[in-house]
Amino acid sequence: AKGYRILGFRLKTPQGEIDLLAQRGRILAVVEVKRRRILDEALEAVAVEQRERLRRAGANLAARRPALRDAAVRLDLVALAPGRWPQHRADAWKGA
């Protein structure tokens, strides 16, 4: 609905698993999906070490696919909480 093309889900890489990989234009979104009691807890549930692994995994995948070599890798979050609509946070940890 937001113009993303889904490239894969539950992708196994040497760095770890990518929940969802999507592309919109020159952005390659490595999406972590978290379900927590409240939405803000989902954002806090991804530690710095996991974010670095996800960045490396996204860069590795982009480097191996010719169509993605020039893509900018971005970390997104889809937060799920009971009784709430899913929330997509683009570039969820920007500056973190």
N, C-alpha and C positions, 0 to 999 in steps of 0.2 A: 504494500500500500504506500510505502514511502519511496518507491523507485529503486529499491535494491534488487539485485539478482542474487539468488541463493546459489552458492558454488558448492556447498557441502555442509554436512553436519556430522558431529562425533568423529572428527578427523583425527586419526592417530598420527603423531609426529614424534621424532626422537626427543623433542623438548617437552612433550605432553599432549593432552587431548584438547582440541579446539571444539567447543560446543557447536558453533555456527560460524561459517565463513560466507561473507556476502560482499558484493561489489556494487558500487554506485559511482559511475564515472571513473575517476582515477583514484578513488578511495577503496582500499581493501579493508573491510571491517572484520576484525577478529572479535567475535561476540561471545562473551561469557554469560551463561544463563544461571541465575541464582534464585532460589525460592527461600524466602524467610518470612518470619511472622509479620514484619513491617518492611516496607520498601527500602528505607534507608539502611536497614541491617544488611540487605543484599549488597549494597555498595561497599560497606565496610568488611564484608566477608572475603574479599579478594585481597590477599596480602601482597606486599610489594614483590616478593619473590615469585609469586604466581603471575603477576602482571609482567614481570621481566621474561619469564618462560613463554608466556603468550606472545609477547612482542617478537621474541626470537623465532618462535614457531611460525608466526605470520610472515616474517621476513624470509625465512627458509622456504616456505611454500611459494612465495612470490618470486623468489630467485629461480626456482625450478620450473616455473610456468612462464613461457615466453610472453604470453598476453598480459601477465601481471608484473613483469619486471620493473616497469616504471610507476607502479602503483604506490601510493602512500599508505603505509600500514597504520591503522587506527584501532584502539581498543574500545569496544562498546560493551554495554551491559544491558541485558534484559532482566529486569527485576520482577519477580512474581511474588504475590502475597495473597493469602486467602481472602476472598471476597472483593478483590481489587482487580482492575484491568491491568494487564501487563504494561510495564513502563520501559520504554527504550531510552537509554541515555547514551547519546553519541559522544565519543571521546570522554568517557566517564571519569577517567583519572587524569585529565589534562592538568599538567603542572604538579602532579603528585609523584 
